């Protein structure tokens, strides 16, 4: 199948993140790639004994816009989006960026993709889990936050916001220090792990250490059934897991940052008067740091 080997490589890469039904599709595709081009979505679903939406989700996880595009890539490897130079292969799920696009369209496409992801997140968020997460944060003695790479951005945001509320937070960017910190937690503390895939090795190790110390655990991820979700007492799913691993670097942080803002406001509502006073004190503590024209910069 020529360059279709790239599809097999991509299937192998995302396989650990697939749901059981999607893994059935992956297994059939890997063993019968030569017949995929002749199968409709319904026929493939029947062969795999899964639903048609499952097949479509599988295709999207591979980076295609849908099953039709996936089937075409398999049947026409030399001319499809999955061509040898890979320049038009669409790894940005939901963004549809192509070499021939007009740069003027990028702002609209970016906002549209972000809006779609935020709406998906709102539709999948478990309100009961959200309330439990807020309670965990509000009552914790110390809050440890774990993340790596791109997930460090929302992790740092959470650390700053909770610090403004006077809560004792820790975020080490070095994953080794995250694990050391986790090993010193107590049952009075909370460990928060942020991971799009839910399978980042260093993040999982830190969360597991915290759990073994008896600390409460909270996971923020896009993938249920992953190690982060399994080790978390409470899991907040920040959207569907239909976005590819490549695309997450740009878009997944939008939903994670929204979850951080939700938790921040949720904690404030647990004791509005007290936290309003704390925020006022935090603001006054740094009030002289605002730039004043004519003053020498520090």
C-alpha positions in Angstrom: 0.0 0.0 0.0 3.0 2.3 -0.3 2.8 5.2 2.0 -0.2 3.7 3.9 2.5 2.4 6.3 2.2 5.9 7.8 -1.3 5.1 8.7 -0.3 1.9 10.5 2.4 3.8 12.4 -0.2 6.4 13.5 -2.6 3.7 14.6 0.2 2.1 16.7 0.9 5.5 18.2 -2.6 6.3 19.3 -3.6 2.7 20.1 -3.1 3.1 23.9 -5.6 6.0 24.0 -8.4 4.2 22.2 -11.5 2.9 23.8 -12.1 -0.9 23.5 -14.6 -0.6 20.6 -12.1 1.7 18.8 -9.4 -0.9 19.4 -11.5 -3.4 17.5 -11.6 -1.1 14.5 -7.8 -0.6 14.8 -7.1 -4.3 14.9 -9.3 -4.9 11.8 -7.7 -2.0 9.9 -4.2 -3.2 10.7 -4.9 -6.7 9.5 -7.0 -5.8 6.5 -5.8 -2.5 5.2 -6.1 -3.6 1.6 -9.9 -3.9 1.8 -10.7 -0.7 3.6 -10.9 1.3 0.4 -13.8 -0.8 -0.8 -15.8 -0.7 2.5 -18.5 1.9 3.4 -18.6 3.1 7.0 -21.5 0.8 7.7 -19.7 -2.2 6.2 -16.6 -1.6 8.3 -18.7 -1.1 11.4 -20.4 -4.5 10.7 -17.1 -6.2 10.2 -15.7 -4.9 13.5 -19.0 -5.4 15.3 -19.1 -1.7 16.5 -21.3 1.3 15.7 -20.8 3.6 12.8 -20.0 6.6 15.1 -17.2 4.5 16.6 -15.6 4.0 13.2 -15.9 7.8 12.5 -14.3 8.6 15.9 -11.5 6.2 15.1 -10.9 8.0 11.7 -10.9 11.4 13.4 -8.4 10.2 16.0 -6.0 9.4 13.1 -6.3 13.0 12.0 -8.8 12.7 9.2 -12.0 14.8 9.0 -14.1 11.7 8.8 -14.3 8.2 7.5 -14.6 9.2 3.8 -11.2 11.0 4.0 -9.7 8.1 5.8 -10.9 5.6 3.2 -9.6 7.8 0.4 -6.2 8.0 2.0 -6.0 4.2 2.2 -7.2 3.7 -1.4 -5.1 6.4 -2.9 -1.9 6.7 -0.9 0.0 8.5 -3.6 -2.6 11.4 -4.0 -4.4 11.5 -0.7 -3.9 13.8 2.2 -1.6 11.2 3.6 1.0 11.7 0.8 4.7 11.1 1.0 5.6 14.7 2.0 2.8 14.8 4.5 2.4 18.5 4.1 -1.4 18.4 3.6 -2.1 15.6 6.2 -4.4 17.2 8.7 -3.1 16.4 12.2 -5.0 19.4 13.7 -8.3 17.8 14.4 -11.1 20.4 13.8 -8.8 23.0 12.3 -8.6 22.1 8.6 -5.4 23.9 7.8 -4.1 23.4 4.3 -1.1 24.8 2.4 -3.4 26.7 0.0 -5.3 28.5 2.8 -5.4 32.3 3.0 -3.6 33.5 6.1 -6.5 36.0 6.6 -8.8 33.0 7.4 -6.6 31.8 10.3 -8.1 34.0 13.0 -11.6 32.9 12.2 -10.6 29.2 11.9 -8.7 29.4 15.2 -11.6 30.9 17.1 -14.1 28.5 15.5 -11.9 25.5 16.5 -11.6 26.9 20.1 -15.3 27.5 20.3 -16.0 23.9 19.2 -13.6 22.5 21.8 -15.1 24.6 24.6 -18.6 23.5 23.7 -17.5 19.9 23.7 -15.9 20.3 27.1 -19.0 21.9 28.5 -21.1 19.0 27.2 -18.9 16.3 28.7 -18.1 18.0 32.1 -19.5 16.0 35.0 -21.0 18.6 37.4 -21.0 16.3 40.3 -17.3 15.6 39.7 -16.7 19.4 39.4 -18.3 20.0 42.8 -16.2 17.3 44.4 -13.1 18.8 42.8 -13.9 22.2 44.3 -14.4 20.7 47.7 -11.1 18.9 47.4 -9.3 22.1 46.7 -11.1 24.2 49.3 -10.3 21.8 52.2 -6.7 20.7 51.2 -3.8 21.6 53.5 -1.3 21.6 50.6 -2.1 21.4 46.9 0.5 19.7 44.7 0.2 20.2 40.9 1.8 17.9 38.4 2.2 18.4 34.6 4.8 18.3 31.9 5.4 20.0 28.6 2.3 21.9 27.2 0.2 21.0 30.3 2.5 23.1 32.4 0.7 26.3 31.1 -2.7 25.5 32.6 -0.9 24.0 35.7 0.9 27.3 36.2 -2.3 29.2 35.8 -4.0 27.0 38.5 -1.0 27.5 40.8 -1.2 31.3 40.4 -5.0 31.5 40.8 -5.1 29.4 43.9 -2.1 31.2 45.4 -4.1 34.5 45.0 -6.8 32.8 47.1 -4.3 32.2 49.9 -4.1 28.4 49.3 -0.9 26.6 49.8 0.1 25.4 46.3 3.3 23.9 44.9 4.2 23.4 41.2 7.7 22.2 40.3 8.5 22.3 36.6 11.1 19.5 37.1 9.2 16.2 37.0 11.7 14.6 39.4 10.9 17.4 42.0 7.2 16.8 41.3 7.6 13.1 42.3 9.7 14.1 45.4 7.1 16.5 46.5 4.4 13.9 46.0 6.2 11.5 48.2 5.9 13.9 51.2 2.2 14.5 51.0 -0.3 13.4 53.7 -4.0 12.5 53.8 -4.7 16.2 54.4 -3.3 17.2 51.1 -4.4 17.2 47.4 -2.5 16.2 44.3 -3.7 17.6 41.0 -2.5 16.0 37.7 -3.1 17.8 34.4 -2.5 15.7 31.2 -4.3 15.8 27.9 -3.5 12.2 27.1 -3.9 11.0 30.6 -0.8 8.8 30.1 2.2 11.2 30.5 4.7 8.9 32.4 6.1 11.5 34.8 2.7 12.9 35.7 1.3 9.5 36.3 4.2 8.6 38.6 3.8 11.7 40.7 0.0 11.2 41.0 0.5 7.5 41.9 3.1 8.5 44.6 0.6 11.0 46.1 -2.2 8.5 46.1 0.0 5.9 47.9 0.8 8.6 50.5 -3.0 8.8 51.2 -3.4 12.2 49.6 -6.6 13.1 47.7 -6.2 13.1 44.0 -7.7 15.1 41.1 -7.1 14.5 37.4 -7.8 16.9 34.6 -7.6 15.1 31.2 -9.3 14.5 27.9 -9.2 10.8 28.1 -11.2 8.5 30.4 -9.8 5.1 31.3 -6.2 6.3 31.3 -3.6 6.1 34.1 -4.3 9.6 35.3 -8.1 8.9 35.5 -7.5 5.6 37.2 -5.3 7.1 39.9 -7.6 10.1 40.5 -10.3 10.1 43.1 -12.0 12.7 41.0 -11.6 13.1 37.2 -12.6 16.2 35.2 -12.8 15.3 31.5 -12.0 18.5 29.7 -13.7 17.6 26.4 -14.0 14.6 24.2 -10.9 12.5 23.4 -11.5 12.8 19.6 -8.7 15.3 19.0 -5.4 13.8 17.9 -2.3 13.8 19.9 -0.6 16.2 17.4 -3.5 18.6 17.5 -3.6 18.8 21.3 -0.5 20.9 21.5 -2.4 23.9 20.1 -6.0 23.4 21.2 -6.3 21.2 24.2 -4.9 23.8 26.6 -7.9 26.0 25.8 -10.3 23.6 27.5 -7.9 22.9 30.3 -7.5 26.6 31.0 -11.3 26.9 31.1 -11.5 24.1 33.7 -8.9 26.0 35.8 -11.1 29.1 35.7 -14.1 27.1 36.6 -12.3 25.6 39.6 -11.0 29.0 40.7 -14.5 30.5 40.6 -16.0 27.4 42.2 -13.6 27.7 45.2 -14.5 31.4 45.6 -18.2 30.5 45.9 -17.5 28.1 48.8 -16.8 31.1 51.0 -17.4 34.3 48.9 -16.9 36.8 51.7 -13.6 35.3 53.0 -12.1 34.8 49.5 -13.1 38.3 48.4 -11.1 39.6 51.4 -8.2 37.4 50.6 -8.1 38.5 47.0 -8.2 42.1 48.2 -5.2 41.4 50.4 -3.4 39.7 47.6 -4.1 42.7 45.3 -2.8 45.2 47.9 0.3 43.2 48.4 1.4 43.8 44.8 -0.3 47.1 44.2 3.0 49.0 44.0 4.2 46.7 41.2 2.1 48.5 38.5 4.2 50.6 36.2 4.0 54.3 36.9 5.1 56.7 34.2 8.2 58.6 35.3 9.3 55.9 37.8 12.5 54.0 37.2 11.9 50.4 36.3 13.2 47.9 38.9 
